[in-house]
Every structure is written in structure tokens, then in C-alpha cells.
Amino acid sequence: MHYLLFYDYVEDYIAKRVPLRKQHLALLRESHERGDAVMAGALAEPHRGAVLVFRGDSPAAAESFARNDPYVKGGLVTKWEVKKWATVIGDGAEMPQL
């Protein structure tokens, strides 16, 4: 199953992320190497959010990532939310049983 982690960022996030970026990316790489994080990236123009895709049996990996993310702890993320994503096509898609 896939889970989407949505982030809303503070104003001027690009400048404010500089001191936390290395730690954030290191945490993301670790999550990817474990197979939890599938893909991630910031929304562009305006730079006010991000979407991270996680894979697992529950939302636990996505929620744990958010709680431990330096961007969240450092106040760059004003809101985060995890949603279950019913994928139907693509690498690793799991067609939901309807």
C-alpha cells in the first residue's frame, strides 16, 4: 500500500531550509534505503509544500518520518498530513479490491 505525506511550508521556505537541508535529506535517504520512502519532492512555484510517497502496510513509516524530520522539528512545516493512496497503475501499484 502507498501513503502520501503532504507538507505545507512557511513563507520564504527556500531561504529558511538552508541550515536543516543536509539533515532532512539524510533522513530521507535512510528512509529510501529501508524501502519506506519511494519518492519525494517539493512543489514548485510557489514553493509552499511538498509531497512524499511511502510504501508499507500502514501509515506508520510516513508518520514517523514527519515526526522526526528536521523541517518539521525546525518549524519549516506548518502542517503535515498522511493519506492512504489507492494506486492502480505504475511500479508497485496495488489495485484496490472494490
Helices and strands as residue ranges (DSSP letters): E 2-9, H 13-16, G 18-20, H 21-34, E 37-42, E 49-55, H 60-68, H 70-73, E 77-85
